[in-house]
Amino acid sequence: MERIKLEFDKTLSGLSGSKYGKKSFEDMVKPIYTDYNENIELVFPPNIERVAYSFVQGFFSSMINEIGVDETKKRIKIISEHKDLENKILERIY
């Protein structure tokens, strides 16, 4: 299982925007995680406390297009100091 520590501006406490989500995935995840049939752990930094639907949809769009919603949810594990963030991200993948 691949583990990727995501990095965002330390002044941000929340993430939003489909384009920003897509760019974040392309910049930080796609170069490392190339086989969507493998599981992945995504580690969010402590300063990120919330994410908007739009960010989640953009972030996971290439995975969803490739393997579908259900398989995307099965393949990812969200790690965060904020346990509610983990659940909210998974709920927002559709």
Buried (B, 14 or more C-beta within 10 A) or exposed (E): EEEBEBEBEEEEEEBBBBEBBBEBBEEBBEEEBEEBEEBBEBBBBEBBBBBBBBBBBBBBBBBBEEBEEEBBBEBBBBBBEBEEBBEBBBEBBE
